[in-house]
Amino acid sequence: MNLIGTSRKSLAVITGAYGGTGRAVARRLGVRYRLVLSGRNEVALAALHDSLTEEGYDIALSVATDVASSDSVQRLAAAVSEAGTLGTLVHTAGLSPALAGPRTIVEVNLRGTAHLLDAFLPLAVPGSSAVCIGSVAAHTFSSSAEVDAVLDDPHSGRLAVDLERLLLAADPNPTPYFFAVRAYGASKRGVLRLVERSAGAWAERGARILSVSPGTVLTPMGRQEMAANPLAAAAAEVTPLRRLGMPADIAAAIDFLVSDSASYITGCDLRVDGGIVAARRHPADAPRPASPPTPVSEPHVTLDPA
């Protein structure tokens, strides 16, 4: 029996739903949408489904999905199509440098996003929206025309190989971790560029597409990254707002972007980073840490919010 009567609501599809940001988004959007929960880990997905159902949220579907697999993503889209009308797609699934190697990061973060947008564009109707998670690393990544050309072809079978070649040409002897950092920044730059290029196609269906770039966020993945990266751990000291982000900060921004209040906003990125990118671009005006962080070879704060 449906005790909360939400069967006529449109669907909010959330990838990486059991991650820190995914859970926060589910709870925030679940007030006005039926939820479709997605993620690779079936056990974690089932546990989230049960928890949110107990809290009174209307879960339309829980679908185990590997975004790096086009077939898996197409199955998710087909299930959503049968379940109802797409209200919004919020793509929080992704990998950070502490969790995977460069090629896997690129395959999941960039190619996986391309798979999702391809699969869900046909489901978009007037008023639908999509929000992809970027990163402040996309804004601090030092790119080139050649690198951008590779990033702008996410379906290429040589995507990860060609990107790895170009990154190694720029820095021939990186440590494994900071090579993953570079790949992460590149993958998220690719996501932001993909969102911009997709705005026209989504607008033709009366829909919008955006990205959100978090700074350092206190999620399980974020804590793993802080343990691996001294600069990430010190981010609060050099962030103008003098604190780390919370999953609720990202969820609130997404809630606004998918709402009617943002109906004239599309094809762009919103940084939700406490001002860290602004501080990097204007260091003379940035707050100064009490003591300098340990020097590292790649000065990126690269936390994925999942």
C-alpha positions in Angstrom: 0.0 0.0 0.0 1.3 3.5 -0.9 0.8 5.5 2.3 2.3 8.8 0.9 0.5 8.9 -2.4 3.4 9.9 -4.7 2.6 7.6 -7.7 1.9 10.6 -10.0 5.2 12.3 -9.4 8.0 12.2 -12.0 11.2 10.3 -11.4 14.5 11.4 -10.0 17.2 9.0 -11.2 20.3 9.1 -9.0 23.5 7.2 -9.9 26.0 6.4 -7.1 22.9 6.7 -4.9 24.5 5.0 -1.8 27.5 7.4 -1.8 27.6 10.3 0.5 26.3 12.8 -2.0 24.0 10.4 -3.6 22.2 9.7 -0.3 21.9 13.4 0.5 20.5 14.1 -3.0 18.0 11.2 -2.6 16.7 12.6 0.6 16.5 16.1 -0.7 14.8 15.3 -4.0 12.7 12.5 -2.6 10.3 15.1 -1.1 8.9 15.8 -4.6 10.1 13.0 -6.8 9.7 9.3 -6.9 13.2 7.9 -6.7 15.2 5.6 -8.9 18.3 4.4 -7.1 21.3 3.2 -9.1 24.8 2.0 -8.3 27.2 -0.9 -8.9 27.0 -2.5 -5.4 23.8 -4.5 -5.1 24.1 -5.0 -1.4 24.7 -1.3 -0.7 21.8 -0.4 -3.1 19.4 -2.7 -1.3 20.3 -1.4 2.1 19.7 2.2 0.9 16.4 1.2 -0.7 15.2 -0.4 2.6 16.4 2.6 4.7 14.7 5.2 2.5 11.5 3.2 2.2 11.4 3.0 6.0 11.8 6.7 6.2 8.7 7.2 3.9 10.3 7.9 0.6 8.7 6.5 -2.6 11.3 4.3 -4.3 10.1 3.4 -7.8 13.1 1.3 -8.7 16.6 0.2 -7.5 18.7 -0.9 -10.4 22.3 -2.2 -10.2 24.2 -0.3 -12.9 27.8 -0.1 -14.1 28.0 3.3 -15.8 31.2 2.2 -17.6 29.1 -0.4 -19.5 26.8 1.0 -22.3 24.6 -2.1 -22.1 24.2 -1.7 -18.3 23.2 2.0 -18.7 20.8 1.2 -21.5 19.1 -1.4 -19.2 18.7 1.3 -16.6 17.2 3.8 -19.0 14.8 1.1 -20.3 13.6 0.4 -16.7 13.2 4.1 -16.0 11.1 4.5 -19.3 8.8 1.8 -18.1 8.5 3.2 -14.6 7.3 6.7 -15.4 8.3 10.1 -16.7 11.8 11.4 -16.2 11.9 14.4 -13.9 15.7 14.6 -13.4 18.8 12.6 -13.8 21.5 13.3 -11.1 24.8 11.6 -11.9 26.9 11.3 -8.8 28.7 8.0 -9.5 32.4 8.3 -10.1 35.9 7.5 -9.0 38.6 9.6 -7.3 42.4 9.2 -7.5 42.6 7.1 -4.3 40.2 4.5 -5.6 41.4 3.6 -9.1 44.1 3.9 -11.7 44.1 6.6 -14.5 42.4 4.5 -17.2 39.6 3.3 -14.9 39.0 6.8 -13.7 38.6 8.1 -17.2 36.4 5.2 -18.3 34.0 5.6 -15.4 34.0 9.4 -15.0 34.0 10.5 -18.6 32.9 7.6 -20.8 30.3 6.6 -18.2 28.8 10.1 -18.2 28.6 10.0 -22.0 26.8 6.6 -21.8 24.3 8.0 -19.4 23.5 11.2 -21.4 23.2 9.1 -24.6 20.7 6.7 -22.9 18.6 9.3 -21.1 18.3 12.1 -23.7 15.5 10.2 -25.5 13.6 10.0 -22.1 13.8 13.8 -21.6 10.5 15.7 -21.8 9.7 19.4 -21.3 10.8 20.3 -17.8 13.3 17.4 -17.4 16.8 18.1 -16.3 20.2 16.4 -15.8 22.9 17.3 -13.4 26.4 15.7 -13.7 29.0 16.0 -10.9 32.2 17.7 -12.0 34.9 18.8 -9.7 37.1 21.8 -8.8 39.9 19.7 -10.4 38.3 20.4 -13.7 38.9 24.1 -13.2 42.5 23.8 -12.1 43.5 21.1 -14.6 46.1 22.5 -17.0 44.9 21.3 -20.4 45.8 21.9 -24.1 44.0 21.8 -27.4 45.2 18.3 -28.0 44.0 17.0 -24.7 40.7 18.7 -25.1 40.2 17.1 -28.5 40.7 13.7 -26.9 38.3 14.6 -24.0 35.7 15.7 -26.6 35.5 12.3 -28.1 34.4 10.2 -25.0 33.2 7.3 -27.1 36.5 6.7 -28.8 38.0 3.3 -28.1 41.3 5.0 -27.6 40.0 7.6 -25.1 42.0 6.4 -22.0 45.1 5.3 -24.0 45.4 8.6 -25.9 44.8 10.7 -22.8 47.4 8.7 -20.9 49.9 9.3 -23.7 49.3 13.1 -23.6 49.5 13.3 -19.9 52.7 11.4 -19.7 54.2 13.7 -22.4 53.5 16.7 -20.2 54.9 14.9 -17.0 57.0 11.9 -17.9 57.7 10.7 -14.4 54.7 11.2 -12.1 54.0 9.1 -9.0 51.2 6.6 -9.6 48.9 8.6 -7.3 49.5 12.0 -8.9 49.2 10.5 -12.3 45.7 9.4 -11.2 45.1 12.9 -10.0 45.9 14.3 -13.4 43.6 11.7 -15.1 40.9 12.6 -12.6 41.1 16.4 -13.4 41.1 15.6 -17.1 38.1 13.3 -16.8 36.1 15.9 -14.9 37.1 18.6 -17.4 35.7 16.3 -20.1 32.5 16.0 -18.2 32.1 19.8 -18.0 32.8 20.2 -21.7 30.3 17.4 -22.5 27.6 19.1 -20.5 28.2 22.3 -22.4 28.1 20.5 -25.8 24.9 18.7 -24.8 22.9 21.8 -23.9 21.4 22.2 -27.4 20.3 18.6 -27.7 18.5 18.7 -24.3 17.0 22.1 -25.1 15.4 20.6 -28.3 13.4 18.4 -26.0 12.5 21.2 -23.6 15.0 20.0 -21.1 18.1 21.3 -19.3 21.5 19.9 -18.5 24.1 21.2 -16.0 27.1 20.3 -13.9 28.0 20.9 -10.3 31.7 21.1 -9.3 32.2 20.4 -5.6 35.3 21.2 -3.6 36.5 19.1 -0.7 33.4 17.4 0.6 33.2 15.2 3.8 32.0 12.0 2.3 33.5 8.5 2.7 35.3 9.0 -0.7 36.4 12.5 0.3 37.9 11.2 3.5 39.9 8.6 1.6 41.2 11.3 -0.6 42.2 13.5 2.3 44.1 10.6 3.8 46.1 10.2 0.5 46.6 13.9 -0.4 48.0 16.4 2.1 46.7 19.4 0.1 43.2 18.0 0.2 43.4 17.6 4.0 44.6 21.2 4.3 41.8 22.5 2.0 39.7 24.1 4.7 42.6 26.4 5.8 42.9 27.9 2.3 39.2 27.9 1.4 37.7 31.4 1.8 34.7 30.1 3.7 37.1 28.3 6.1 35.3 24.9 6.1 35.0 21.7 4.2 31.8 21.0 2.2 29.0 18.7 3.4 27.0 16.4 1.2 24.0 18.6 2.1 25.7 21.6 0.4 25.9 19.7 -2.9 22.3 18.4 -2.6 21.0 21.9 -1.9 22.7 23.2 -5.0 21.3 20.4 -7.1 17.8 20.8 -5.7 17.9 24.5 -6.9 19.3 23.6 -10.3 16.6 21.0 -11.1 13.8 23.3 -9.8 11.6 25.7 -11.8 13.5 28.5 -10.1 16.5 27.6 -12.4 14.4 27.2 -15.6 16.7 29.6 -17.5 19.9 27.9 -16.5 21.5 25.3 -18.7 24.7 24.2 -20.3 27.0 25.5 -17.5 28.8 24.5 -14.3 28.1 25.7 -10.8 31.1 25.5 -8.4 30.1 24.6 -4.9 33.6 24.8 -3.4 33.6 27.4 -0.6 35.6 29.7 -2.9 38.7 27.5 -3.4 38.9 28.0 -7.1 38.6 31.7 -6.7 41.4 31.6 -4.1 43.7 29.7 -6.5 43.1 32.1 -9.3 43.6 35.2 -7.0 46.2 34.0 -4.5 47.1 37.5 -3.2 43.5 37.9 -1.9 43.1 34.3 -0.6 43.1 33.4 3.1 46.5 32.2 4.4 46.8 28.9 6.2 48.3 28.8 9.7 51.2 26.7 8.4 51.9 25.7 4.8 50.7 22.3 3.7 53.2 19.6 2.8 54.4 20.2 -0.8 53.2 17.8 -3.4 53.9 17.5 -7.1 50.3 18.3 -8.2 48.4 21.1 -6.5 44.9 19.9 -7.0 42.1 19.4 -4.5 40.3 16.5 -6.3 37.6 15.1 -4.2 34.7 13.3 -5.8 31.5 13.8 -3.8 30.2 10.3 -4.1 
